[in-house]
């Protein structure tokens, strides 16, 4: 997959998940609250500048965590909250995310198996 296309898909997923989180926790429907808006801006900037985009699936699977400790806690809360709800709000994105995650786990498992053979 093209790295730029992959980067844009990850940004889209981040935006949707932060929107779901903000709606559920801060009551904002159309626009994000200031806290969520700041987190989104931060996360999108990190995704845009990620040097590992070609090889990683999602930030949670990356070996290098470039988020500050406070923002890492915030984005983890967003992912925990929005992840299960993605099926209701954006089923196609949710299924695509699950498939990508499962593929990555299978590739990682195969690589580990090769190492120990």
N, C-alpha and C positions, 0 to 999 in steps of 0.2 A: 504494500500500500504506500502511496505517496505520503511523505512525512508531513507536508503542509496540510493535506487532507485529514490525516490522522490528528494533527494538532487542532484543526478546526472542530473536529468531532469531539475531542476531549473538552474544548472550550464550551461547546454547545451543551455537553453533559453537565459541566460545572454550573453553567448558568441555570439550567433547569433544576438541578438539585438545590442550589441556593435559593431559588424562587420558591420551591416546595417547602423548604425549611422556614423561610421568612414568613410565608403565608400561614404555616401551622403554628409557629412560635411567637410571631410578632404581629399577626393579624393583617399584614400588608398583602393586598391582592394585586394591584396593578404595578406598583413600583416597590423597590426594596427599601427597607429602613436603612439608616445611615451605617449601622454596624454591618449589616449584610452586604450593603453596597461596597463598603471598604474591603470586606473579605473577598468579594467577587473580583474587585479590581486587582487586589493582591494576587489571588489565585490565577487570574488570567495572565497577569504579567509573568508569573513564575512559569506557567505553561508555555507562553510565547518564547521565553528564553531558555527552555529546557534543552540541554545538550544531549540528553539520552532519549529523546522522543523516538528516534529510529528503532531502538531496541526494547524499550519498555512498553508495557500495556497501559497502566495507569499509575498515578503517583503512589498509590498504596503498595504497588509491586516494585517500586524503585528502591535501589540499595542506598541511594543518596537522598536524604530528606532535606530539601532546600527551604522548606517553610520554617519560619521562626517558631520557637516552642509554643507561644500563645496562639499563633495562627494555625499551627498543626492541631492543637486541641480543638479549635473552633471548626476546622474543616472536617475533622473526625466526627464531631457532633452532627454536622450537616449530613455527612455520608450515612451515619447510623440512622438518623431520622428519615432522610429522604430516600435512601436505598429501597426499603420495603414498599414505600408509597409510589415509587416510580411506575410500577405496573398499572396503577389506577390513573395516573396523570399522563404518562408517556410510555405506553406499553412497548412500542417499537424500540425506543431508546433503551428501555430496561432489558428487553430480550437481547438486543445487540450487545449491551454491556455484559450480560451474563455469558453469552457465547464467547466473547473475547476473553473474559476472565477464565473460563473453562479451557479454552484453547491454550492460553498461557500456562495454566497449571499442568496440562498434559505435556507440553513442550519441556517445561522445567523438569517434570518427572522423568521423561525420556533422557534428558541430558544427565541427570543424576544417575540413572541406571547405567548409562554408558561409562561413566566415571568409575563405577564400582564393579564393572565386569572384568 
